Amino acid sequence: MKIIVIGANGTIGKAVVEQLGARHEILTAGRNSGQYQVRIEDHADVVALFERTGPVDGVVVAAGDLHFGPLTDMTPEQFHVGLNSKLMGQVNVALAAQHKLSDGGVITLTSGSVGTHPIRYGANASTVNRAVEGFVLGAAIELPRGLRINLVDPTVLTESMPQYGAYFPGYEPVDASRVALAYARSVEGPETGKTYRVW
């Protein structure tokens, strides 16, 4: 399979590239890195990405910004960070990919455990992660040509604990390599409309 990984230079993205790269042709993309540059917040830029890559069999999105901060101080502009980036960015990719993927191709998006287990300062993340899951559920029953769409929902990564551990007291982190297995299950398996929780 020919698979494009958006966010390939991130912690999860690198693990996904390593996991899938052993068996598939991988194209890497990111905002400022990879073989292709793309701003997922810009739908036209996403459409142009697929024009440059040509037909692919799968797309993995492990990218998208969120705002973390106290709700009492949060502004609408800050809240829109997650809405515009991690939510609409991934929706933009899925909307464009449905027209460019090969028959039977697969889209794999990313949420996060705070959609189910909220943390302090994470209202934006909880909202966005739940919304991405809702999109996957709705999109799965409408995609044509045997296309599939799934979601990977990881908890905090072991590799990210030095940076984010204070937000996740009492949480057991998971290694990025373990999270990458869920992306392989989505890409290489038969399921659609599924959320793979890695907690």
C-alpha positions in Angstrom: 0.0 0.0 0.0 1.0 3.6 -0.6 0.2 5.6 2.6 0.7 9.2 3.5 1.4 10.1 7.1 0.6 13.7 8.0 2.4 14.7 11.2 5.2 12.2 10.4 7.8 14.1 12.3 5.9 14.0 15.6 6.3 11.4 18.3 3.3 9.3 17.2 4.0 10.0 13.5 7.5 8.7 13.7 6.3 5.5 15.4 3.6 5.0 12.7 6.2 5.5 9.9 8.5 2.9 11.5 5.6 0.5 12.1 4.0 0.7 8.6 7.2 1.5 6.7 8.3 -2.1 7.1 5.5 -3.3 4.9 4.3 -0.3 2.8 5.4 2.7 0.8 5.2 5.7 3.1 4.9 9.4 2.1 5.6 11.8 4.9 4.0 15.2 5.3 3.9 18.0 7.9 3.6 21.7 8.4 7.3 22.3 8.1 8.8 18.9 7.6 8.5 15.7 5.5 8.5 15.1 1.8 5.4 17.3 1.5 4.4 20.4 3.4 0.7 21.0 4.2 -1.4 23.1 6.6 -4.3 20.9 7.4 -6.3 24.0 8.7 -6.4 25.1 5.0 -8.7 22.9 3.0 -7.3 24.1 -0.3 -3.8 23.3 0.9 -5.0 19.7 1.7 -6.6 19.3 -1.7 -3.3 20.5 -3.3 -1.4 17.9 -1.2 -3.3 15.0 -2.7 -2.8 16.5 -6.2 0.9 16.4 -5.6 1.0 12.9 -4.1 -1.2 11.3 -6.7 -3.4 8.3 -5.8 -2.8 6.7 -2.4 -4.3 3.8 -0.5 -4.3 5.2 2.9 -3.9 8.4 4.9 -2.9 8.7 8.6 -3.3 12.0 10.4 -1.3 12.4 13.6 -1.3 16.2 13.6 -3.4 19.1 15.0 -3.0 21.8 17.6 -5.0 22.2 20.8 -5.2 24.9 23.4 -4.5 24.0 27.1 -5.4 26.5 29.7 -7.9 27.3 32.5 -11.5 27.6 31.4 -12.0 30.7 33.5 -9.4 32.6 31.4 -10.1 31.0 28.0 -11.1 33.2 25.1 -13.1 32.2 22.0 -10.0 32.7 19.9 -8.0 30.3 22.1 -10.9 27.7 21.9 -10.8 28.0 18.2 -7.2 26.8 18.1 -8.4 23.2 18.6 -11.5 23.6 16.5 -9.6 25.0 13.5 -6.6 22.7 13.7 -7.2 19.3 15.3 -10.9 19.1 14.5 -11.3 20.8 11.1 -7.8 20.0 10.0 -8.6 16.3 10.2 -12.0 16.8 8.7 -10.4 18.7 5.9 -8.1 15.7 5.2 -10.9 13.3 5.3 -13.1 15.4 3.0 -10.3 15.7 0.4 -9.1 12.1 0.8 -12.4 10.5 0.0 -12.0 11.7 -3.6 -8.4 10.7 -4.0 -8.0 7.4 -2.2 -7.9 4.2 -4.2 -11.0 2.0 -4.0 -11.0 0.3 -0.6 -8.6 2.9 0.9 -8.5 3.9 4.5 -8.4 7.1 6.5 -7.1 7.0 10.1 -7.5 10.0 12.4 -6.4 10.8 15.9 -8.2 11.9 19.1 -7.0 11.4 22.7 -8.1 10.0 26.0 -9.1 13.4 27.4 -12.2 13.1 25.3 -13.3 10.4 27.8 -11.2 11.2 30.8 -11.0 15.0 31.2 -8.0 16.7 32.7 -7.6 20.2 34.2 -7.0 22.8 31.5 -8.1 20.4 28.8 -11.7 21.6 28.0 -10.6 22.4 24.4 -9.0 19.0 24.0 -12.0 17.1 25.4 -14.3 18.9 23.1 -12.2 18.4 20.0 -11.4 14.7 20.7 -15.1 13.9 21.2 -16.0 15.8 18.0 -13.4 13.9 15.9 -14.9 10.6 17.2 -18.4 11.7 16.2 -17.2 12.7 12.7 -15.6 9.2 12.2 -18.8 7.5 13.3 -20.9 9.6 10.9 -18.5 9.4 8.0 -18.0 5.7 8.1 -21.6 4.9 7.0 -21.4 7.3 4.0 -18.0 6.7 2.5 -18.2 5.3 -1.1 -16.2 2.7 -3.0 -15.4 0.5 0.1 -13.4 3.3 1.7 -12.9 3.0 5.5 -12.3 5.5 8.3 -11.2 4.8 11.9 -9.8 6.6 14.9 -6.9 6.0 17.2 -7.5 7.4 20.7 -4.3 7.3 22.8 -3.6 8.3 26.3 -0.5 10.4 27.2 2.7 9.0 25.7 5.7 7.8 27.7 7.9 9.9 25.5 5.7 13.0 26.3 5.7 12.6 30.1 8.5 15.1 30.7 6.5 17.8 28.9 2.9 16.9 29.7 3.1 14.6 32.7 1.9 17.3 35.2 -1.4 17.4 33.3 -2.0 13.6 33.8 -1.6 12.7 37.5 -2.1 9.0 38.1 -2.3 8.2 34.4 -0.3 5.2 33.1 1.5 6.4 29.9 1.9 4.2 26.8 4.8 3.9 24.5 4.4 5.4 21.0 5.4 2.1 19.5 2.3 0.5 21.2 0.1 3.3 19.9 1.5 2.7 16.4 0.1 -0.8 16.5 -3.4 0.7 16.6 -2.7 2.6 13.4 -1.5 -0.6 11.8 -4.7 -2.3 12.8 -6.8 0.5 11.2 -4.8 0.6 8.0 -4.3 -3.1 7.5 -7.4 -4.5 9.1 -11.0 -4.8 7.7 -12.9 -2.5 10.2 -14.5 0.9 9.7 -16.1 3.4 12.0 -14.0 2.0 14.9 -12.2 3.8 17.7 -9.0 2.1 18.9 -8.4 3.2 22.4 -4.8 2.8 23.6 -5.0 3.5 27.4 
